[in-house]
Amino acid sequence: MEWTFQDATERFEELIEHALTDGPQRLIFDGDELEIEIRIVEREKWRSARSLKEMILYGPDLSGLDLSRDQSPMREFDWE
């Protein structure tokens, strides 16, 4: 959905609801198009976690995170 700056300020709660349910919302400000995205839900899950285990289990999806190691050889060091 597209919002003018005026509409976004007057109907801010509605803007937030649309962002949470429908995804990113477009905001037009002085002819420039900005895309806003709200990620409050994931942060709240982390804040309510009672343990590290809960943070890992219920935190954000990290399946796309690249945890591979750099396999290049270490640099040589001159001890002299």
Stockholm file with secondary structure:
# STOCKHOLM 1.0

chainA/1-80         MEWTFQDATERFEELIEHALTDGPQRLIFDGDELEIEIRIVEREKWRSARSLKEMILYGPDLSGLDLSRDQSPMREFDWE
#=GR chainA/1-80 SS CEEEHHHHHHTHHHHHHHHHHHCCEEEEETTEEEEECCCHHHHHHHHHCSSHHHHHHHSCCCTTCCCCCCCSCCCCCCCC
#=GC SS_cons        CEEEHHHHHHTHHHHHHHHHHHCCEEEEETTEEEEECCCHHHHHHHHHCSSHHHHHHHSCCCTTCCCCCCCSCCCCCCCC
//
